[in-house]
């Protein structure tokens, strides 16, 4: 990939892993200089924080929370060093079979970065557990039908 536009594909990436095989750190370089690096923090084998630092001076911080079953309850993105953009993310809900039901945007209406405040998405399921509908707050609706075996 030619990240800097000089016509030479001289970008590299390096990765380091924890003993359990989860990604610990990474760095991507262009012309030998690091342009982005990241670290992950885990709890119970699940990522809870990802910090991504860019050479241009800004930092992205992603955070997650989970329920006891390991389902994502919240996901947030914060732009550190940019006061014009507020932390933005989603809150998720699940049914008693741990199927995703809703994703709702949590954001400041004026400074959201990932989604618009109040945006929401919902899923419904048929008796066999297949997705039956997917709906977006903007009005988009997709309906799914299945025939035969879906194994």
Secondary structure, 3 states (H helix, E strand, C coil): CCCCCCCCCCEEEEEEECCCCCEEEEEEEECCEEEEEEEEEEECCEEEEEEEEECCCCEEEEEEEECCCCCEEEEEEEEECCCCCCCEEEEEEECCCCCEEEEEEECCCCCCCCCCCCCEEEEEECCCCCEEEEEECCCCEEECCCCCCCC
